[in-house]
Amino acid sequence: MTANSHHNIRQVLRERIESGEWALGALIPGELALAVEYRCARTTINRALQTLADEGLVVRKRKGGTRVCQMPVRHAKFEIPIVREQVEVIGSKYRHQIMSQQKKTPTASVRTRLRIPDAKKALFMETIHLADERPYAYEERWVNIQAVPKIMDAPLDQISVNEWLVKTVPFSSGDVVFSAVNADKRVAGALESKVGNAIFLVDRTTWLGEEFITTIKLYYRDGYQLYSQL
């Protein structure tokens, strides 16, 4: 096994679970026994089992061993999308247009979300994402300049702020809310929709360690559907 063999062992253990070798609820061999079987350090086994526990396949109890979950948990996967790629995958030509870009004092709710002191300003941007020159999505975004100072020099006229952040700034966690909202005059105008039409909204905040990076409201045009994986 390689130095990073916990990845390999995790996969092998997963296959043994999925094949039914260890039934649902079954107690699997202990760390020491598995370490001997795979000729590796016990800490390597521990890391592999902990990853499987994080994925919801096994349950670990101190002094109680590790058991296969009675009903393994499935997690929906959500990757931060690059809107350009969403447009291109449907065979359309992408272009983005900046409607507004300015440093200003955030609203109280945004200051709370991004943990920005009252005296600090943030970058506010409104962007229209176009598919074949028709509005595909309308984006309202606040960026914590203290966390991402390089954004002030980014060529956001050439690459959308969405794509620049995804490709440039790592994040450790985030929260996301999906909802349907009735388009107000502002959103309807941006998406060339009608006031009151149901619009799909993604409301997302991301952060890196203790620093909050960005919060965004992304409104998609009428008829948009979200696809994910289980």
BELLIN-V361765 format. One record per residue. N is the residue number from 1. PSI is psi in degrees with one decimal (* if undefined). NEAR is the number of other C-alpha atoms within 12 Angstrom. D_FIRST is the distance of its C-alpha to the first C-alpha in Angstrom with 1 decimal. Layout:
BEGIN
n & psi & near & d_first
N & PSI & NEAR & D_FIRST
N & PSI & NEAR & D_FIRST
END
This chain:
BEGIN
n & psi & near & d_first
1 & 151.2 & 16 & 0.0
2 & 176.2 & 13 & 3.8
3 & -27.2 & 12 & 6.8
4 & 34.5 & 16 & 7.8
5 & -11.1 & 23 & 5.4
6 & -27.1 & 30 & 8.8
7 & -44.4 & 22 & 10.0
8 & -44.2 & 22 & 7.9
9 & -40.4 & 34 & 8.8
10 & -43.0 & 29 & 12.2
11 & -41.2 & 19 & 12.8
12 & -43.8 & 21 & 12.1
13 & -39.3 & 35 & 14.4
14 & -44.1 & 28 & 16.8
15 & -36.7 & 16 & 17.2
16 & -34.8 & 20 & 17.9
17 & -48.1 & 27 & 20.5
18 & -26.1 & 18 & 22.0
19 & -12.8 & 12 & 22.4
20 & 4.5 & 15 & 24.4
21 & -40.4 & 18 & 22.4
22 & 115.7 & 23 & 23.0
23 & 165.0 & 20 & 26.5
24 & 129.3 & 22 & 28.0
25 & -6.1 & 21 & 28.6
26 & 146.5 & 23 & 26.5
27 & 123.5 & 22 & 24.8
28 & 163.8 & 29 & 21.1
29 & 151.6 & 22 & 19.4
30 & 169.1 & 22 & 19.2
31 & -42.9 & 30 & 16.4
32 & -44.5 & 19 & 16.5
33 & -41.2 & 17 & 16.4
34 & -35.4 & 26 & 13.4
35 & -40.2 & 24 & 11.5
36 & -43.6 & 16 & 12.7
37 & -41.3 & 17 & 11.9
38 & 3.1 & 22 & 8.2
39 & 53.5 & 19 & 8.1
40 & 176.2 & 25 & 7.4
41 & 150.4 & 24 & 10.4
42 & -32.8 & 22 & 13.2
43 & -31.0 & 21 & 13.6
44 & -42.8 & 28 & 10.4
45 & -42.2 & 35 & 11.9
46 & -44.5 & 28 & 15.2
47 & -40.6 & 24 & 14.4
48 & -43.6 & 33 & 13.2
49 & -36.6 & 39 & 16.4
50 & -35.9 & 27 & 18.5
51 & -42.2 & 24 & 17.8
52 & -34.3 & 32 & 18.8
53 & -41.6 & 25 & 21.8
54 & -30.5 & 19 & 22.7
55 & -5.8 & 22 & 22.7
56 & 14.4 & 23 & 25.0
57 & -29.6 & 36 & 23.1
58 & 162.0 & 35 & 22.9
59 & 129.5 & 28 & 25.2
60 & 132.9 & 27 & 24.2
61 & 135.2 & 16 & 27.0
62 & 127.8 & 9 & 27.2
63 & 1.3 & 9 & 27.7
64 & -1.5 & 14 & 27.8
65 & -168.8 & 22 & 24.2
66 & 128.8 & 31 & 22.6
67 & 149.0 & 30 & 24.5
68 & 135.4 & 33 & 24.3
69 & 142.4 & 27 & 27.1
70 & -38.4 & 17 & 30.3
71 & 91.6 & 15 & 30.7
72 & 136.9 & 22 & 27.7
73 & 135.2 & 17 & 28.7
74 & 131.1 & 16 & 28.7
75 & 130.8 & 13 & 28.9
76 & 139.1 & 12 & 31.0
77 & 132.5 & 14 & 29.4
78 & 114.8 & 19 & 31.8
79 & 143.2 & 19 & 31.0
80 & 117.3 & 27 & 33.6
81 & 147.6 & 23 & 35.4
82 & 116.2 & 24 & 36.7
83 & -36.2 & 37 & 40.2
84 & -44.8 & 29 & 40.6
85 & -35.3 & 21 & 37.7
86 & -39.6 & 26 & 39.3
87 & -44.6 & 27 & 42.5
88 & -29.5 & 18 & 41.1
89 & -20.7 & 14 & 39.2
90 & 8.0 & 15 & 42.6
91 & 18.1 & 12 & 44.0
92 & 160.8 & 20 & 46.1
93 & 131.3 & 21 & 46.8
94 & 143.9 & 28 & 45.6
95 & 146.5 & 27 & 47.6
96 & 153.7 & 32 & 47.8
97 & 123.3 & 29 & 50.9
98 & 122.5 & 27 & 51.1
99 & -33.0 & 20 & 54.1
100 & 139.7 & 21 & 53.9
101 & 111.9 & 24 & 51.9
102 & 150.5 & 20 & 53.1
103 & 127.5 & 20 & 52.3
104 & 167.7 & 22 & 54.1
105 & 124.5 & 22 & 54.1
106 & 161.3 & 30 & 52.0
107 & 165.3 & 21 & 53.5
108 & -40.2 & 16 & 53.0
109 & -37.2 & 15 & 50.5
110 & -39.7 & 32 & 48.3
111 & -38.8 & 26 & 48.7
112 & -44.3 & 17 & 47.4
113 & -46.1 & 27 & 44.4
114 & 0.4 & 36 & 43.4
115 & 47.5 & 31 & 44.5
116 & 128.7 & 31 & 46.8
117 & 153.9 & 20 & 49.7
118 & -34.3 & 17 & 53.2
119 & -9.5 & 13 & 54.1
120 & 149.8 & 22 & 51.2
121 & 161.9 & 26 & 51.2
122 & 166.6 & 35 & 48.5
123 & 125.5 & 37 & 48.2
124 & 133.0 & 31 & 49.6
125 & 141.0 & 34 & 49.2
126 & 128.2 & 31 & 50.5
127 & 137.4 & 36 & 49.0
128 & 127.5 & 37 & 49.9
129 & 126.0 & 40 & 47.3
130 & 142.6 & 31 & 49.1
131 & 114.7 & 28 & 48.3
132 & 42.4 & 17 & 50.8
133 & 13.0 & 18 & 53.0
134 & 142.8 & 24 & 53.1
135 & 128.9 & 32 & 51.7
136 & -41.6 & 40 & 48.3
137 & 148.9 & 42 & 47.4
138 & 127.1 & 42 & 49.1
139 & 129.4 & 39 & 47.1
140 & 122.2 & 34 & 48.3
141 & 139.6 & 38 & 45.9
142 & 136.2 & 45 & 46.0
143 & 132.7 & 45 & 43.7
144 & 102.8 & 41 & 43.3
145 & -33.1 & 29 & 44.3
146 & -32.9 & 22 & 43.3
147 & -30.6 & 30 & 39.7
148 & 68.9 & 27 & 39.7
149 & -27.8 & 18 & 42.4
150 & -17.0 & 19 & 41.3
151 & -24.5 & 32 & 42.5
152 & -19.8 & 24 & 46.0
153 & 5.1 & 13 & 45.4
154 & 144.0 & 19 & 43.3
155 & 68.3 & 15 & 45.0
156 & -8.1 & 24 & 45.4
157 & -20.4 & 22 & 48.1
158 & -31.3 & 15 & 45.7
159 & 134.4 & 25 & 42.6
160 & 152.1 & 35 & 43.0
161 & -33.8 & 42 & 42.2
162 & -52.3 & 42 & 40.0
163 & -38.9 & 26 & 37.8
164 & -45.1 & 25 & 38.0
165 & -43.9 & 35 & 36.7
166 & -39.8 & 21 & 33.9
167 & -18.7 & 15 & 32.7
168 & -36.7 & 18 & 33.5
169 & 116.8 & 26 & 33.3
170 & 159.5 & 21 & 30.1
171 & 151.1 & 24 & 30.7
172 & -23.0 & 15 & 29.0
173 & 177.8 & 20 & 31.1
174 & 170.5 & 26 & 34.3
175 & 151.3 & 21 & 36.7
176 & 139.2 & 22 & 38.4
177 & 131.5 & 17 & 41.4
178 & 135.3 & 19 & 42.6
179 & 166.0 & 19 & 46.3
180 & 131.9 & 23 & 49.3
181 & 155.6 & 23 & 52.2
182 & 126.2 & 22 & 55.7
183 & 126.9 & 26 & 56.1
184 & -177.0 & 19 & 58.6
185 & -39.5 & 15 & 60.7
186 & -50.6 & 19 & 58.2
187 & -42.8 & 35 & 55.2
188 & -41.0 & 26 & 57.4
189 & -40.4 & 20 & 58.8
190 & -36.1 & 33 & 55.5
191 & 4.7 & 35 & 54.2
192 & 43.2 & 26 & 57.5
193 & -166.3 & 27 & 57.5
194 & 142.8 & 19 & 60.3
195 & 130.1 & 19 & 60.8
196 & -14.4 & 17 & 59.6
197 & 147.7 & 23 & 57.2
198 & 125.1 & 23 & 53.9
199 & 137.0 & 33 & 51.1
200 & 128.9 & 28 & 47.4
201 & 132.5 & 30 & 46.2
202 & 119.8 & 31 & 42.8
203 & 111.5 & 27 & 43.2
204 & 142.3 & 34 & 40.1
205 & 135.0 & 31 & 39.3
206 & 154.0 & 33 & 36.1
207 & 163.4 & 27 & 35.1
208 & 111.7 & 19 & 32.6
209 & -119.6 & 13 & 32.1
210 & -2.6 & 15 & 35.7
211 & 127.5 & 25 & 37.3
212 & 132.8 & 33 & 38.7
213 & -57.9 & 39 & 38.5
214 & 153.5 & 45 & 40.6
215 & 140.5 & 37 & 42.4
216 & 144.1 & 35 & 43.6
217 & 120.2 & 31 & 45.7
218 & 112.0 & 40 & 45.1
219 & 127.1 & 44 & 47.8
220 & 152.4 & 42 & 47.3
221 & 165.2 & 37 & 50.2
222 & 136.8 & 29 & 51.8
223 & -1.5 & 17 & 49.7
224 & 141.5 & 22 & 46.2
225 & 138.3 & 18 & 43.5
226 & 131.6 & 19 & 40.1
227 & 138.8 & 12 & 37.1
228 & -178.9 & 12 & 33.8
229 & 149.2 & 10 & 30.9
230 & * & 10 & 30.0
END
